[in-house]
Amino acid sequence: MPVLLVVGAGLFGSQAAAYARQKGIEARVFDAALPNAASPAAAGLFKEAWAGRKLQKHFHRAVAVLDRLYGVRHVDLTHDDGRKESFLFVPPTTILEANPIKQDVTAVGDGWLEAAGQRHEGWVYVAAGVWAARFCPGLDIYGKAGTSFVFTGERVGRIRHIEYGRQAVAFVRDPGFTHFGDGTAERVYTDEHERQTLERAAGLGLTETPARRLHGIRPYTKGGPFFRRIADRTWLATGGRKMGTILGASFAQKLIEEEIH
């Protein structure tokens, strides 16, 4: 049986590899650890209302996949007025490939890729985020940058509305730490955007110096999420925007169940 060769160890690529292995397919994930990858900065929170009508089928497919692969958790965040809001949750640190092959993929073809001067053959899944255009000329893709912060210590989960479809959230994403994000996504990211994000964090009680800064560039594609066979044995998926966890799981099932099998 051919091996699945995955380009990119973010949410899309890692879930495809995990799903393949569960089905008995060997998977190798290549990732050059380029700066500004979006997935490590993701909160991992999701709910059906965020998917909207356009992504409903992806949401329902994804929840089952995520629960099977990692176990979907629940977290309650408290609004300023004391009202609690419930979310589904899978930590990105649980999803992301632990030990990818740390090589830059320099070329992709029909059922093969090249990395570190070596050719590998199998099924190929390009899940390279904003770098996907390197392997699909003409792909209309652009990035929007944002930063999340990690603070030492576990705090009670909080949420504060910023504008339609955007919230500031602070909660325990990983044991021993509180994760903060405010949904900032800008094509031109400046120090002022970062100052505003830290100001919102302070507004939720996170006033100390962050333990970690997680800066990432989310991929956006014209017309929404992109999943396509680009050769007989090669597929490309990107454009997860703020729904990388859900779309990564849905596309993983589509790839393995509908395309490869």
C-alpha positions in Angstrom: 0.0 0.0 0.0 1.4 3.4 -0.9 2.4 5.8 1.9 0.7 9.2 2.5 3.2 12.0 2.1 2.0 15.1 3.9 3.5 18.6 3.3 3.0 20.7 6.4 2.6 19.7 10.1 -0.2 22.2 10.9 -3.8 21.4 11.7 -4.6 20.3 8.2 -1.6 18.1 7.6 -1.5 16.6 11.1 -5.1 15.5 11.1 -4.7 13.9 7.7 -1.8 11.9 8.9 -3.5 10.9 12.1 -6.7 9.8 10.2 -4.6 7.8 7.7 -2.7 6.0 10.4 -6.0 5.1 12.1 -7.0 3.4 8.8 -3.8 1.5 8.6 -2.0 3.8 6.1 1.5 4.8 6.8 1.9 8.6 6.8 5.0 10.7 6.7 4.8 14.4 7.5 7.3 16.9 6.2 7.7 20.3 7.8 10.5 22.8 7.6 9.4 24.7 10.7 9.0 28.0 8.8 8.3 31.0 11.0 4.8 32.4 11.4 2.9 29.1 10.9 -0.7 29.8 12.1 -1.6 26.5 13.8 0.4 26.7 17.0 -1.3 30.0 17.8 -4.8 28.6 17.4 -7.1 28.4 20.5 -8.8 25.2 19.5 -12.3 26.4 20.4 -15.2 25.8 18.1 -19.0 25.7 18.1 -21.7 25.0 15.5 -22.8 28.7 15.3 -19.4 29.7 14.2 -19.5 27.4 11.2 -22.5 29.1 9.7 -24.6 27.6 7.0 -21.8 27.4 4.5 -19.6 25.1 6.7 -22.4 23.1 8.4 -21.5 19.8 6.7 -17.8 20.3 7.6 -18.7 20.9 11.2 -20.8 17.8 11.7 -18.3 15.6 9.9 -15.4 17.1 11.8 -16.8 16.7 15.4 -17.0 13.0 14.9 -13.5 12.8 13.5 -12.0 15.0 16.2 -13.7 13.0 19.0 -12.4 9.7 17.5 -8.9 10.9 17.0 -8.3 13.1 20.1 -11.4 13.3 22.2 -13.5 16.5 22.1 -13.6 18.4 25.4 -16.0 21.0 26.6 -15.1 24.3 28.2 -17.2 27.1 29.7 -16.2 30.7 29.4 -17.7 33.5 31.5 -18.9 36.8 30.0 -18.6 40.1 31.8 -22.2 39.9 32.9 -21.7 36.5 34.5 -23.3 34.5 31.7 -21.5 31.3 30.7 -21.0 30.2 27.2 -20.0 26.6 26.3 -17.6 25.6 23.6 -16.2 22.4 22.1 -12.4 22.2 22.4 -9.4 20.2 21.2 -6.0 21.7 22.1 -3.8 22.2 19.0 -0.9 20.9 21.0 -2.8 17.5 21.0 -3.3 17.6 17.2 0.0 18.9 15.8 2.4 16.2 14.6 5.0 15.6 17.4 7.9 14.6 15.3 7.6 15.6 11.6 10.5 15.1 9.1 12.2 18.5 9.4 12.9 19.0 5.8 11.8 21.6 3.3 9.8 20.1 0.4 11.2 21.7 -2.7 9.0 20.1 -5.4 5.7 18.2 -5.7 4.4 16.2 -8.6 1.9 13.5 -9.4 2.4 11.1 -6.5 5.9 12.3 -5.5 7.7 15.0 -3.6 11.3 16.0 -3.2 12.9 17.0 0.1 16.5 17.4 1.0 17.5 16.2 -2.4 15.6 12.9 -2.1 12.5 11.8 -4.0 9.6 10.2 -2.1 6.7 8.4 -3.8 3.2 7.8 -2.6 -0.1 9.7 -2.2 0.8 13.4 -1.7 -1.3 15.8 0.5 -0.1 19.4 0.4 -1.3 21.2 3.5 1.2 24.0 3.6 -1.0 26.9 4.7 0.1 30.3 3.2 3.0 28.6 1.5 0.7 26.3 -0.6 1.0 28.6 -3.7 4.6 27.3 -4.1 3.0 24.0 -5.2 -0.1 25.2 -7.1 0.7 28.1 -9.4 -2.2 30.5 -9.8 -3.7 29.7 -6.4 -5.3 32.9 -5.2 -4.2 32.8 -1.6 -3.1 35.5 0.9 -2.4 35.7 4.6 -3.7 37.5 7.6 -1.6 37.8 10.7 -2.4 37.8 14.4 -0.8 37.0 17.7 -1.9 35.0 20.7 -0.2 35.0 24.1 0.4 32.4 26.8 0.6 33.4 30.4 1.9 31.3 33.3 -0.8 29.9 35.6 -4.3 28.6 35.2 -7.1 31.3 35.2 -10.9 31.0 35.1 -12.1 31.1 31.5 -13.3 34.5 30.3 -14.8 35.8 27.1 -15.5 39.4 25.9 -17.3 40.4 22.8 -15.3 42.7 20.5 -17.4 42.9 17.3 -19.6 40.6 15.3 -17.9 37.3 14.9 -14.9 38.2 17.1 -14.2 37.7 20.8 -11.3 38.0 23.2 -10.9 34.7 25.1 -8.7 33.7 28.0 -8.7 30.0 29.2 -6.6 27.1 30.0 -5.6 25.6 26.6 -2.7 23.6 28.0 -2.1 22.6 31.6 -0.3 25.2 33.8 -0.9 28.1 31.4 -3.7 30.5 30.3 -4.0 31.1 26.6 -5.3 34.5 25.3 -6.4 35.5 21.8 -8.6 38.2 20.4 -9.1 37.0 16.8 -6.9 39.7 15.2 -6.3 38.9 11.6 -4.6 41.6 9.5 -3.0 41.6 6.1 -0.7 44.3 7.3 0.1 43.6 11.0 1.7 46.4 13.0 3.0 47.0 16.5 -0.3 48.8 17.2 -2.3 45.6 16.6 0.0 43.8 19.1 -0.4 46.6 21.6 -4.2 46.4 21.3 -4.1 42.6 21.8 -2.1 42.9 25.0 -4.4 45.7 26.2 -7.4 43.3 25.8 -5.5 40.6 27.6 -4.9 43.0 30.5 -8.6 43.8 30.5 -9.3 40.1 31.3 -6.8 40.2 34.2 -3.6 39.1 32.3 -1.4 42.0 33.2 2.0 40.2 33.6 4.6 39.6 30.9 3.5 36.7 28.7 5.4 33.5 28.9 5.1 33.0 25.2 4.2 34.9 22.1 2.6 32.9 19.3 2.5 34.8 16.0 0.9 33.2 13.0 -0.4 34.0 9.5 -3.7 32.4 8.6 -4.3 31.3 5.0 -7.2 32.8 3.1 -8.3 31.7 -0.3 -10.8 33.3 -2.7 -14.2 31.7 -2.4 -13.5 30.0 0.9 -11.7 26.9 2.0 -9.8 25.1 -0.8 -9.6 21.3 -1.2 -8.7 19.9 -4.6 -7.1 17.0 -6.4 -4.3 18.7 -8.4 -2.9 15.5 -10.0 -4.0 11.8 -10.0 -2.2 11.1 -6.8 -1.8 14.6 -5.3 -4.2 16.8 -3.4 -3.9 20.3 -1.9 -5.9 21.9 0.9 -5.6 25.3 2.5 -7.7 28.4 3.3 -8.7 27.3 6.8 -9.0 30.9 8.0 -10.2 30.8 11.7 -11.7 27.3 11.2 -8.6 25.2 10.8 -9.5 22.6 13.4 -12.9 21.9 11.9 -11.8 22.1 8.2 -8.7 20.1 8.9 -10.7 17.2 10.3 -13.4 17.3 7.6 -10.8 17.4 4.8 -8.8 14.5 6.4 -11.9 12.3 6.3 -12.7 13.4 2.7 -9.1 12.7 1.6 -8.8 9.2 3.2 -12.4 7.9 2.8 -13.5 9.5 -0.5 -10.4 10.2 -2.5 -7.8 7.6 -1.6 -9.9 4.6 -0.7 
